């Protein structure tokens, strides 16, 4: 298994450093199925960087859809997939979307003062 960091994913998507983008594209294309992993921390970092650069929520979610369409990427777990969907459909920060997903998928209680997150949690209880 190989972990992909946020900069690797960003170079691939943004194609702002062509040589590096090509390296990533080649790795995605030739790696064995389910041999590449993106952890939750790097999903959050990619989300943050793209939002700062002006990408909207739907565009950010499309990046993950495109990335996970490669057979070389290990399947995204149910919690992270739901977090991306919540992020696409709400105004919550990605980190709060992860908490909402853990609440829904795993049944965890979430202690928060965030009113928007509290509303989302109440909807999924």
The first five atom37 places (N, CA, C, CB, O) and aatype in JSON, in Angstrom:
{
  "aatype": [20, 20, 20, 20, 20, 20, 20, 20, 20, 20, 20, 20, 20, 20, 20, 20, 20, 20, 20, 20, 20, 20, 20, 20, 20, 20, 20, 20, 20, 20, 20, 20, 20, 20, 20, 20, 20, 20, 20, 20, 20, 20, 20, 20, 20, 20, 20, 20, 20, 20, 20, 20, 20, 20, 20, 20, 20, 20, 20, 20, 20, 20, 20, 20, 20, 20, 20, 20, 20, 20, 20, 20, 20, 20, 20, 20, 20, 20, 20, 20, 20, 20, 20, 20, 20, 20, 20, 20, 20, 20, 20, 20, 20, 20, 20, 20, 20, 20, 20, 20, 20, 20, 20, 20, 20, 20, 20, 20, 20, 20, 20, 20, 20, 20, 20, 20, 20, 20, 20, 20, 20, 20, 20, 20, 20],
  "atom_mask": [
    [1, 1, 1, 1, 1],
    [1, 1, 1, 1, 1],
    [1, 1, 1, 1, 1],
    [1, 1, 1, 1, 1],
    [1, 1, 1, 1, 1],
    [1, 1, 1, 1, 1],
    [1, 1, 1, 1, 1],
    [1, 1, 1, 1, 1],
    [1, 1, 1, 1, 1],
    [1, 1, 1, 1, 1],
    [1, 1, 1, 1, 1],
    [1, 1, 1, 1, 1],
    [1, 1, 1, 1, 1],
    [1, 1, 1, 1, 1],
    [1, 1, 1, 1, 1],
    [1, 1, 1, 1, 1],
    [1, 1, 1, 1, 1],
    [1, 1, 1, 1, 1],
    [1, 1, 1, 1, 1],
    [1, 1, 1, 1, 1],
    [1, 1, 1, 1, 1],
    [1, 1, 1, 1, 1],
    [1, 1, 1, 1, 1],
    [1, 1, 1, 1, 1],
    [1, 1, 1, 1, 1],
    [1, 1, 1, 1, 1],
    [1, 1, 1, 1, 1],
    [1, 1, 1, 1, 1],
    [1, 1, 1, 1, 1],
    [1, 1, 1, 1, 1],
    [1, 1, 1, 1, 1],
    [1, 1, 1, 1, 1],
    [1, 1, 1, 1, 1],
    [1, 1, 1, 1, 1],
    [1, 1, 1, 1, 1],
    [1, 1, 1, 1, 1],
    [1, 1, 1, 1, 1],
    [1, 1, 1, 1, 1],
    [1, 1, 1, 1, 1],
    [1, 1, 1, 1, 1],
    [1, 1, 1, 1, 1],
    [1, 1, 1, 1, 1],
    [1, 1, 1, 1, 1],
    [1, 1, 1, 1, 1],
    [1, 1, 1, 1, 1],
    [1, 1, 1, 1, 1],
    [1, 1, 1, 1, 1],
    [1, 1, 1, 1, 1],
    [1, 1, 1, 1, 1],
    [1, 1, 1, 1, 1],
    [1, 1, 1, 1, 1],
    [1, 1, 1, 1, 1],
    [1, 1, 1, 1, 1],
    [1, 1, 1, 1, 1],
    [1, 1, 1, 1, 1],
    [1, 1, 1, 1, 1],
    [1, 1, 1, 1, 1],
    [1, 1, 1, 1, 1],
    [1, 1, 1, 1, 1],
    [1, 1, 1, 1, 1],
    [1, 1, 1, 1, 1],
    [1, 1, 1, 1, 1],
    [1, 1, 1, 1, 1],
    [1, 1, 1, 1, 1],
    [1, 1, 1, 1, 1],
    [1, 1, 1, 1, 1],
    [1, 1, 1, 1, 1],
    [1, 1, 1, 1, 1],
    [1, 1, 1, 1, 1],
    [1, 1, 1, 1, 1],
    [1, 1, 1, 1, 1],
    [1, 1, 1, 1, 1],
    [1, 1, 1, 1, 1],
    [1, 1, 1, 1, 1],
    [1, 1, 1, 1, 1],
    [1, 1, 1, 1, 1],
    [1, 1, 1, 1, 1],
    [1, 1, 1, 1, 1],
    [1, 1, 1, 1, 1],
    [1, 1, 1, 1, 1],
    [1, 1, 1, 1, 1],
    [1, 1, 1, 1, 1],
    [1, 1, 1, 1, 1],
    [1, 1, 1, 1, 1],
    [1, 1, 1, 1, 1],
    [1, 1, 1, 1, 1],
    [1, 1, 1, 1, 1],
    [1, 1, 1, 1, 1],
    [1, 1, 1, 1, 1],
    [1, 1, 1, 1, 1],
    [1, 1, 1, 1, 1],
    [1, 1, 1, 1, 1],
    [1, 1, 1, 1, 1],
    [1, 1, 1, 1, 1],
    [1, 1, 1, 1, 1],
    [1, 1, 1, 1, 1],
    [1, 1, 1, 1, 1],
    [1, 1, 1, 1, 1],
    [1, 1, 1, 1, 1],
    [1, 1, 1, 1, 1],
    [1, 1, 1, 1, 1],
    [1, 1, 1, 1, 1],
    [1, 1, 1, 1, 1],
    [1, 1, 1, 1, 1],
    [1, 1, 1, 1, 1],
    [1, 1, 1, 1, 1],
    [1, 1, 1, 1, 1],
    [1, 1, 1, 1, 1],
    [1, 1, 1, 1, 1],
    [1, 1, 1, 1, 1],
    [1, 1, 1, 1, 1],
    [1, 1, 1, 1, 1],
    [1, 1, 1, 1, 1],
    [1, 1, 1, 1, 1],
    [1, 1, 1, 1, 1],
    [1, 1, 1, 1, 1],
    [1, 1, 1, 1, 1],
    [1, 1, 1, 1, 1],
    [1, 1, 1, 1, 1],
    [1, 1, 1, 1, 1],
    [1, 1, 1, 1, 1],
    [1, 1, 1, 1, 1],
    [1, 1, 1, 1, 1],
    [1, 1, 1, 1, 1],
    [1, 1, 1, 1, 1]
  ],
  "atom_positions": [
    [[0.84, -1.19, 0.0], [0.0, 0.0, 0.0], [0.88, 1.24, 0.0], [-0.95, 0.0, 1.22], [1.94, 1.28, 0.62]],
    [[0.42, 2.24, -0.7], [1.12, 3.52, -0.75], [0.14, 4.62, -0.38], [1.73, 3.77, -2.16], [-0.93, 4.74, -0.98]],
    [[0.51, 5.42, 0.6], [-0.31, 6.57, 0.99], [0.01, 7.76, 0.09], [-0.06, 6.95, 2.49], [1.18, 8.06, -0.16]],
    [[-1.02, 8.42, -0.39], [-0.84, 9.63, -1.2], [-1.08, 10.84, -0.3], [-1.82, 9.64, -2.42], [-2.09, 10.93, 0.39]],
    [[-0.14, 11.77, -0.32], [-0.36, 12.98, 0.49], [-1.12, 14.02, -0.32], [0.99, 13.56, 0.97], [-1.32, 13.87, -1.52]],
    [[-1.54, 15.05, 0.37], [-2.38, 16.08, -0.26], [-1.69, 16.74, -1.44], [-2.76, 17.13, 0.77], [-2.33, 16.99, -2.46]],
    [[-0.4, 17.04, -1.33], [0.3, 17.7, -2.43], [0.33, 16.83, -3.68], [1.7, 18.06, -2.02], [0.27, 17.35, -4.79]],
    [[0.43, 15.54, -3.5], [0.42, 14.62, -4.64], [-0.92, 14.73, -5.36], [0.67, 13.16, -4.17], [-0.97, 14.82, -6.59]],
    [[-2.0, 14.71, -4.6], [-3.34, 14.8, -5.18], [-3.55, 16.16, -5.84], [-4.42, 14.56, -4.1], [-4.1, 16.26, -6.93]],
    [[-3.1, 17.2, -5.16], [-3.27, 18.56, -5.7], [-2.49, 18.74, -6.99], [-2.82, 19.6, -4.69], [-3.01, 19.36, -7.93]],
    [[-1.27, 18.23, -7.08], [-0.49, 18.36, -8.32], [-1.22, 17.67, -9.46], [0.94, 17.75, -8.14], [-1.29, 18.19, -10.58]],
    [[-1.77, 16.48, -9.18], [-2.51, 15.73, -10.2], [-3.73, 16.52, -10.68], [-2.95, 14.37, -9.64], [-3.96, 16.65, -11.88]],
    [[-4.51, 17.05, -9.75], [-5.74, 17.74, -10.13], [-5.46, 19.1, -10.75], [-6.63, 17.91, -8.93], [-6.01, 19.42, -11.81]],
    [[-4.62, 19.89, -10.12], [-4.38, 21.26, -10.58], [-3.5, 21.31, -11.83], [-3.75, 22.08, -9.47], [-3.58, 22.25, -12.62]],
    [[-2.66, 20.29, -11.99], [-1.74, 20.24, -13.13], [-0.91, 21.52, -13.22], [-2.53, 20.03, -14.44], [-0.59, 22.0, -14.31]],
    [[-0.56, 22.06, -12.06], [0.19, 23.31, -12.01], [1.7, 23.09, -12.05], [-0.17, 24.07, -10.75], [2.46, 24.02, -12.34]],
    [[2.12, 21.89, -11.78], [3.52, 21.49, -11.97], [3.44, 20.25, -12.85], [4.3, 21.22, -10.57], [3.32, 19.13, -12.36]],
    [[3.5, 20.47, -14.13], [3.18, 19.43, -15.12], [4.0, 18.16, -14.91], [3.41, 19.96, -16.52], [3.46, 17.06, -14.99]],
    [[5.28, 18.3, -14.65], [6.12, 17.12, -14.45], [5.6, 16.27, -13.28], [7.58, 17.54, -14.19], [5.54, 15.04, -13.37]],
    [[5.24, 16.93, -12.19], [4.73, 16.21, -11.03], [3.34, 15.63, -11.3], [4.69, 17.12, -9.81], [3.04, 14.51, -10.9]],
    [[2.5, 16.4, -11.98], [1.16, 15.91, -12.34], [1.27, 14.64, -13.18], [0.37, 16.99, -13.11], [0.48, 13.71, -13.01]],
    [[2.23, 14.6, -14.09], [2.43, 13.42, -14.93], [2.88, 12.22, -14.12], [3.45, 13.72, -16.02], [2.47, 11.09, -14.38]],
    [[3.73, 12.45, -13.13], [4.19, 11.36, -12.26], [3.0, 10.76, -11.51], [5.26, 11.87, -11.25], [2.86, 9.54, -11.42]],
    [[2.15, 11.63, -10.98], [0.98, 11.15, -10.24], [0.02, 10.41, -11.17], [0.25, 12.33, -9.56], [-0.47, 9.33, -10.83]],
    [[-0.24, 10.98, -12.34], [-1.14, 10.34, -13.3], [-0.63, 8.95, -13.68], [-1.3, 11.21, -14.57], [-1.41, 8.0, -13.79]],
    [[0.66, 8.83, -13.86], [1.24, 7.53, -14.2], [1.06, 6.55, -13.04], [2.74, 7.67, -14.56], [0.69, 5.4, -13.26]],
    [[1.33, 7.0, -11.82], [1.16, 6.14, -10.65], [-0.29, 5.66, -10.54], [1.58, 6.88, -9.37], [-0.53, 4.48, -10.29]],
    [[-1.24, 6.57, -10.72], [-2.65, 6.2, -10.64], [-3.01, 5.16, -11.7], [-3.54, 7.44, -10.79], [-3.8, 4.25, -11.45]],
    [[-2.42, 5.32, -12.88], [-2.76, 4.45, -14.0], [-2.12, 3.06, -13.91], [-2.36, 5.1, -15.28], [-2.75, 2.07, -14.3]],
    [[-0.9, 2.98, -13.41], [-0.19, 1.7, -13.48], [-0.16, 0.91, -12.17], [1.21, 1.94, -13.93], [0.25, -0.25, -12.16]],
    [[-0.57, 1.51, -11.09], [-0.53, 0.8, -9.81], [-1.56, -0.32, -9.78], [-0.78, 1.78, -8.64], [-2.59, -0.26, -10.45]],
    [[-1.26, -1.33, -8.98], [-2.17, -2.46, -8.82], [-3.48, -1.99, -8.19], [-1.52, -3.57, -7.96], [-3.49, -0.99, -7.46]],
    [[-4.57, -2.69, -8.45], [-5.85, -2.31, -7.83], [-5.75, -2.25, -6.31], [-6.94, -3.29, -8.25], [-5.12, -3.09, -5.67]],
    [[-6.38, -1.25, -5.76], [-6.48, -1.06, -4.3], [-5.13, -0.93, -3.6], [-7.22, -2.21, -3.7], [-5.01, -1.28, -2.43]],
    [[-4.12, -0.43, -4.3], [-2.79, -0.32, -3.71], [-2.44, 1.09, -3.25], [-1.76, -0.79, -4.7], [-1.41, 1.3, -2.6]],
    [[-3.29, 2.07, -3.57], [-3.06, 3.46, -3.18], [-4.14, 3.89, -2.19], [-3.04, 4.4, -4.42], [-5.31, 3.53, -2.32]],
    [[-3.73, 4.67, -1.2], [-4.65, 5.07, -0.13], [-4.55, 6.58, 0.09], [-4.33, 4.31, 1.18], [-3.47, 7.17, 0.04]],
    [[-5.71, 7.19, 0.33], [-5.76, 8.58, 0.76], [-6.44, 8.57, 2.12], [-6.52, 9.52, -0.28], [-7.59, 8.15, 2.25]],
    [[-5.72, 9.04, 3.13], [-6.31, 9.03, 4.48], [-7.17, 10.27, 4.69], [-5.2, 8.95, 5.56], [-7.15, 11.21, 3.89]],
    [[-7.92, 10.25, 5.77], [-8.88, 11.31, 6.08], [-8.21, 12.67, 6.25], [-9.64, 10.96, 7.35], [-8.77, 13.69, 5.85]],
    [[-7.02, 12.7, 6.85], [-6.31, 13.96, 7.05], [-6.0, 14.61, 5.7], [-5.0, 13.73, 7.85], [-6.17, 15.82, 5.54]],
    [[-5.57, 13.82, 4.74], [-5.24, 14.37, 3.43], [-6.49, 14.74, 2.64], [-4.41, 13.39, 2.64], [-6.46, 15.68, 1.85]],
    [[-7.59, 14.01, 2.84], [-8.87, 14.44, 2.24], [-9.22, 15.83, 2.74], [-10.01, 13.43, 2.57], [-9.62, 16.7, 1.96]],
    [[-9.07, 16.04, 4.05], [-9.39, 17.35, 4.64], [-8.46, 18.43, 4.1], [-9.28, 17.29, 6.17], [-8.9, 19.54, 3.81]],
    [[-7.18, 18.12, 3.97], [-6.23, 19.12, 3.48], [-6.52, 19.5, 2.03], [-4.8, 18.61, 3.61], [-6.48, 20.68, 1.67]],
    [[-6.81, 18.51, 1.19], [-7.15, 18.79, -0.2], [-8.4, 19.66, -0.25], [-7.37, 17.48, -1.0], [-8.46, 20.64, -1.0]],
    [[-9.39, 19.31, 0.54], [-10.63, 20.09, 0.59], [-10.34, 21.54, 0.97], [-11.61, 19.47, 1.59], [-10.83, 22.46, 0.32]],
    [[-9.55, 21.74, 2.0], [-9.23, 23.09, 2.46], [-8.49, 23.89, 1.38], [-8.38, 23.02, 3.74], [-8.87, 25.02, 1.09]],
    [[-7.47, 23.31, 0.8], [-6.67, 24.02, -0.21], [-7.53, 24.4, -1.4], [-5.47, 23.15, -0.66], [-7.45, 25.53, -1.89]],
    [[-8.34, 23.48, -1.88], [-9.17, 23.78, -3.05], [-10.21, 24.85, -2.73], [-9.87, 22.52, -3.55], [-10.51, 25.7, -3.57]],
    [[-10.77, 24.82, -1.53], [-11.74, 25.86, -1.15], [-11.05, 27.23, -1.08], [-12.39, 25.53, 0.21], [-11.62, 28.22, -1.53]],
    [[-9.85, 27.28, -0.52], [-9.1, 28.54, -0.45], [-8.82, 29.07, -1.85], [-7.77, 28.34, 0.33], [-8.82, 30.28, -2.08]],
    [[-8.59, 28.16, -2.79], [-8.3, 28.55, -4.17], [-9.56, 28.9, -4.96], [-7.55, 27.44, -4.87], [-9.48, 29.24, -6.13]],
    [[-10.73, 28.8, -4.32], [-11.96, 29.26, -4.96], [-12.84, 28.17, -5.56], [-11.62, 30.21, -6.01], [-13.84, 28.49, -6.2]],
    [[-12.48, 26.92, -5.39], [-13.33, 25.85, -5.9], [-14.55, 25.7, -5.01], [-12.54, 24.5, -5.97], [-14.45, 25.8, -3.78]],
    [[-15.71, 25.47, -5.63], [-16.91, 25.3, -4.82], [-17.01, 23.86, -4.32], [-18.17, 25.67, -5.64], [-16.22, 23.0, -4.7]],
    [[-17.98, 23.63, -3.48], [-18.12, 22.31, -2.84], [-18.33, 21.19, -3.85], [-19.27, 22.34, -1.85], [-17.77, 20.11, -3.7]],
    [[-19.15, 21.44, -4.86], [-19.4, 20.42, -5.86], [-18.12, 20.09, -6.64], [-20.51, 20.89, -6.83], [-17.86, 18.93, -6.95]],
    [[-17.33, 21.11, -6.95], [-16.07, 20.88, -7.66], [-15.1, 20.07, -6.82], [-15.43, 22.21, -8.06], [-14.41, 19.18, -7.33]],
    [[-15.03, 20.37, -5.54], [-14.16, 19.61, -4.65], [-14.6, 18.15, -4.6], [-14.15, 20.23, -3.22], [-13.78, 17.24, -4.69]],
    [[-15.89, 17.92, -4.44], [-16.4, 16.55, -4.41], [-16.11, 15.83, -5.72], [-17.92, 16.55, -4.13], [-15.82, 14.63, -5.72]],
    [[-16.18, 16.54, -6.83], [-15.87, 15.93, -8.13], [-14.41, 15.5, -8.23], [-16.19, 16.91, -9.26], [-14.1, 14.51, -8.89]],
    [[-13.52, 16.23, -7.58], [-12.12, 15.82, -7.54], [-12.01, 14.44, -6.9], [-11.25, 16.86, -6.76], [-11.32, 13.56, -7.42]],
    [[-12.69, 14.25, -5.78], [-12.64, 12.96, -5.1], [-13.32, 11.87, -5.92], [-13.29, 13.06, -3.72], [-12.86, 10.73, -5.96]],
    [[-14.43, 12.22, -6.58], [-15.09, 11.25, -7.45], [-14.13, 10.79, -8.55], [-16.37, 11.85, -8.07], [-14.04, 9.6, -8.84]],
    [[-13.42, 11.74, -9.16], [-12.47, 11.4, -10.22], [-11.32, 10.57, -9.68], [-11.93, 12.68, -10.89], [-10.9, 9.6, -10.31]],
    [[-10.81, 10.96, -8.54], [-9.68, 10.24, -7.95], [-10.07, 8.8, -7.64], [-9.2, 10.95, -6.68], [-9.34, 7.87, -7.96]],
    [[-11.21, 8.63, -7.0], [-11.63, 7.29, -6.59], [-12.18, 6.46, -7.76], [-12.69, 7.4, -5.52], [-12.54, 5.29, -7.56]],
    [[-12.24, 7.03, -8.94], [-12.63, 6.23, -10.11], [-11.47, 5.35, -10.59], [-13.11, 7.14, -11.25], [-11.68, 4.43, -11.38]],
    [[-10.26, 5.64, -10.13], [-9.11, 4.82, -10.5], [-9.14, 3.51, -9.71], [-7.78, 5.59, -10.24], [-9.27, 3.53, -8.48]],
    [[-9.02, 2.38, -10.38], [-8.98, 1.09, -9.68], [-7.81, 0.98, -8.7], [-8.91, -0.04, -10.68], [-7.86, 0.2, -7.75]],
    [[-6.76, 1.75, -8.93], [-5.59, 1.68, -8.06], [-5.87, 2.25, -6.67], [-4.43, 2.44, -8.69], [-5.16, 1.93, -5.72]],
    [[-6.89, 3.08, -6.53], [-7.23, 3.64, -5.23], [-8.01, 2.64, -4.41], [-8.03, 4.94, -5.39], [-8.98, 2.06, -4.89]],
    [[-7.59, 2.43, -3.18], [-8.34, 1.58, -2.27], [-9.71, 2.22, -2.06], [-7.59, 1.37, -0.92], [-9.82, 3.44, -1.99]],
    [[-10.71, 1.41, -1.95], [-12.07, 1.93, -1.79], [-12.14, 2.87, -0.6], [-13.07, 0.78, -1.63], [-11.57, 2.62, 0.46]],
    [[-12.86, 3.93, -0.8], [-13.09, 4.88, 0.28], [-14.07, 4.25, 1.27], [-13.63, 6.25, -0.27], [-15.04, 3.61, 0.87]],
    [[-13.81, 4.43, 2.54], [-14.72, 3.81, 3.51], [-16.03, 4.59, 3.58], [-14.07, 3.74, 4.91], [-16.12, 5.74, 3.15]],
    [[-17.03, 3.93, 4.12], [-18.38, 4.49, 4.15], [-18.44, 5.84, 4.86], [-19.33, 3.52, 4.82], [-19.17, 6.74, 4.45]],
    [[-17.68, 5.96, 5.93], [-17.68, 7.21, 6.7], [-17.1, 8.36, 5.89], [-16.89, 7.03, 8.01], [-17.68, 9.44, 5.86]],
    [[-15.97, 8.13, 5.24], [-15.36, 9.2, 4.43], [-16.23, 9.54, 3.23], [-13.96, 8.78, 3.97], [-16.34, 10.71, 2.86]],
    [[-16.84, 8.53, 2.62], [-17.73, 8.79, 1.48], [-18.9, 9.67, 1.9], [-18.25, 7.46, 0.88], [-19.26, 10.61, 1.2]],
    [[-19.49, 9.35, 3.04], [-20.6, 10.15, 3.54], [-20.13, 11.56, 3.88], [-21.24, 9.49, 4.78], [-20.85, 12.53, 3.61]],
    [[-18.94, 11.7, 4.46], [-18.4, 13.03, 4.78], [-18.29, 13.88, 3.51], [-17.02, 12.91, 5.46], [-18.62, 15.07, 3.53]],
    [[-17.84, 13.28, 2.42], [-17.73, 14.02, 1.15], [-19.12, 14.41, 0.65], [-16.99, 13.16, 0.07], [-19.32, 15.52, 0.17]],
    [[-20.08, 13.51, 0.77], [-21.45, 13.82, 0.34], [-22.05, 14.95, 1.18], [-22.34, 12.57, 0.43], [-22.7, 15.85, 0.65]],
    [[-21.84, 14.89, 2.5], [-22.35, 15.94, 3.38], [-21.68, 17.27, 3.03], [-22.11, 15.59, 4.88], [-22.34, 18.31, 3.0]],
    [[-20.38, 17.22, 2.78], [-19.66, 18.43, 2.4], [-20.24, 19.04, 1.12], [-18.16, 18.13, 2.22], [-20.4, 20.25, 1.02]],
    [[-20.54, 18.18, 0.16], [-21.09, 18.65, -1.11], [-22.44, 19.34, -0.92], [-21.25, 17.48, -2.09], [-22.76, 20.3, -1.62]],
    [[-23.22, 18.85, 0.04], [-24.62, 19.27, 0.17], [-24.91, 20.25, 1.3], [-25.46, 18.08, 0.36], [-26.06, 20.66, 1.47]],
    [[-23.89, 20.64, 2.08], [-24.13, 21.53, 3.21], [-23.1, 22.67, 3.2], [-24.07, 20.75, 4.55], [-22.25, 22.76, 2.31]],
    [[-23.19, 23.51, 4.21], [-22.19, 24.57, 4.4], [-21.21, 24.24, 5.52], [-22.89, 25.89, 4.7], [-20.44, 25.11, 5.94]],
    [[-21.22, 23.01, 6.0], [-20.32, 22.62, 7.07], [-18.88, 22.5, 6.56], [-20.78, 21.29, 7.69], [-18.64, 22.16, 5.41]],
    [[-17.93, 22.8, 7.45], [-16.53, 22.53, 7.14], [-16.35, 21.03, 7.0], [-15.58, 23.11, 8.25], [-17.11, 20.25, 7.57]],
    [[-15.34, 20.63, 6.25], [-15.12, 19.2, 6.01], [-14.95, 18.44, 7.32], [-13.9, 18.99, 5.12], [-15.47, 17.34, 7.47]],
    [[-14.23, 19.04, 8.26], [-14.0, 18.37, 9.53], [-15.31, 18.09, 10.25], [-13.09, 19.22, 10.41], [-15.46, 17.04, 10.87]],
    [[-16.27, 19.01, 10.18], [-17.58, 18.79, 10.78], [-18.36, 17.74, 10.0], [-18.36, 20.1, 10.83], [-19.15, 17.0, 10.59]],
    [[-18.15, 17.67, 8.71], [-18.81, 16.65, 7.9], [-18.33, 15.26, 8.31], [-18.53, 16.88, 6.4], [-19.1, 14.3, 8.3]],
    [[-17.05, 15.15, 8.65], [-16.52, 13.88, 9.14], [-17.21, 13.5, 10.45], [-14.97, 13.96, 9.33], [-17.59, 12.35, 10.64]],
    [[-17.36, 14.46, 11.34], [-18.05, 14.18, 12.61], [-19.5, 13.75, 12.36], [-18.02, 15.43, 13.52], [-19.99, 12.81, 12.99]],
    [[-20.18, 14.43, 11.45], [-21.56, 14.07, 11.12], [-21.62, 12.66, 10.53], [-22.16, 15.09, 10.13], [-22.55, 11.91, 10.82]],
    [[-20.65, 12.32, 9.73], [-20.61, 10.98, 9.14], [-20.37, 9.91, 10.2], [-19.53, 10.91, 8.06], [-21.0, 8.86, 10.17]],
    [[-19.46, 10.18, 11.13], [-19.21, 9.23, 12.22], [-20.48, 9.04, 13.04], [-18.04, 9.72, 13.12], [-20.8, 7.92, 13.47]],
    [[-21.21, 10.12, 13.26], [-22.46, 10.06, 14.01], [-23.46, 9.15, 13.29], [-23.05, 11.49, 14.19], [-24.08, 8.29, 13.9]],
    [[-23.61, 9.35, 12.0], [-24.61, 8.59, 11.22], [-24.18, 7.14, 11.02], [-24.84, 9.25, 9.85], [-24.97, 6.22, 11.25]],
    [[-22.95, 6.92, 10.61], [-22.51, 5.57, 10.25], [-22.2, 4.72, 11.47], [-21.28, 5.65, 9.36], [-22.55, 3.54, 11.51]],
    [[-21.54, 5.31, 12.45], [-21.07, 4.52, 13.6], [-21.92, 4.72, 14.85], [-19.63, 4.89, 13.9], [-21.74, 4.02, 15.85]],
    [[-22.85, 5.69, 14.78], [-23.71, 5.93, 15.93], [-23.05, 6.7, 17.06], [-24.2, 4.64, 16.45], [-23.55, 6.7, 18.19]],
    [[-21.93, 7.35, 16.77], [-21.22, 8.1, 17.82], [-21.98, 9.37, 18.17], [-19.79, 8.45, 17.36], [-22.58, 10.02, 17.31]],
    [[-21.95, 9.71, 19.43], [-22.44, 11.02, 19.87], [-21.35, 12.03, 19.59], [-22.84, 11.01, 21.4], [-20.16, 11.7, 19.62]],
    [[-21.75, 13.26, 19.31], [-20.79, 14.32, 19.02], [-21.04, 15.47, 19.99], [-20.89, 14.8, 17.53], [-22.15, 16.0, 20.04]],
    [[-20.02, 15.85, 20.74], [-20.11, 16.99, 21.64], [-19.59, 18.21, 20.89], [-19.28, 16.74, 22.96], [-18.42, 18.28, 20.52]],
    [[-20.46, 19.17, 20.67], [-20.08, 20.37, 19.91], [-20.93, 21.56, 20.32], [-20.23, 20.12, 18.4], [-22.07, 21.41, 20.76]],
    [[-20.36, 22.74, 20.18], [-21.1, 23.99, 20.35], [-21.54, 24.55, 19.0], [-20.24, 25.02, 21.09], [-22.29, 25.53, 18.95]],
    [[-21.1, 23.95, 17.91], [-21.38, 24.42, 16.55], [-22.87, 24.2, 16.23], [-20.48, 23.68, 15.51], [-23.33, 23.07, 16.12]],
    [[-23.61, 25.3, 16.09], [-25.05, 25.23, 15.88], [-25.43, 24.52, 14.58], [-25.64, 26.64, 15.88], [-26.37, 23.73, 14.55]],
    [[-24.68, 24.79, 13.51], [-24.97, 24.15, 12.22], [-24.74, 22.64, 12.3], [-24.11, 24.75, 11.1], [-25.53, 21.86, 11.78]],
    [[-23.67, 22.26, 12.96], [-23.39, 20.83, 13.13], [-24.47, 20.19, 14.01], [-21.99, 20.61, 13.74], [-24.91, 19.07, 13.73]],
    [[-24.88, 20.88, 15.06], [-25.94, 20.34, 15.92], [-27.21, 20.09, 15.12], [-26.22, 21.3, 17.08], [-27.89, 19.08, 15.32]],
    [[-27.54, 21.02, 14.21], [-28.74, 20.84, 13.37], [-28.59, 19.61, 12.49], [-28.97, 22.09, 12.49], [-29.52, 18.81, 12.37]],
    [[-27.44, 19.45, 11.89], [-27.19, 18.3, 11.01], [-27.28, 16.99, 11.81], [-25.79, 18.43, 10.34], [-27.87, 16.02, 11.34]],
    [[-26.71, 16.98, 12.98], [-26.76, 15.77, 13.82], [-28.2, 15.43, 14.19], [-25.91, 15.96, 15.09], [-28.58, 14.26, 14.2]],
    [[-28.98, 16.45, 14.5], [-30.38, 16.22, 14.86], [-31.17, 15.63, 13.68], [-31.04, 17.54, 15.32], [-32.08, 14.83, 13.89]],
    [[-30.81, 16.02, 12.46], [-31.48, 15.5, 11.27], [-31.18, 14.03, 11.03], [-31.08, 16.3, 10.06], [-31.99, 13.32, 10.44]],
    [[-30.02, 13.58, 11.49], [-29.61, 12.2, 11.2], [-29.77, 11.27, 12.39], [-28.18, 12.19, 10.76], [-29.36, 10.11, 12.33]],
    [[-30.36, 11.76, 13.47], [-30.54, 10.9, 14.65], [-31.76, 10.03, 14.51], [-30.65, 11.74, 15.93], [-32.07, 9.25, 15.41]]
  ]
}
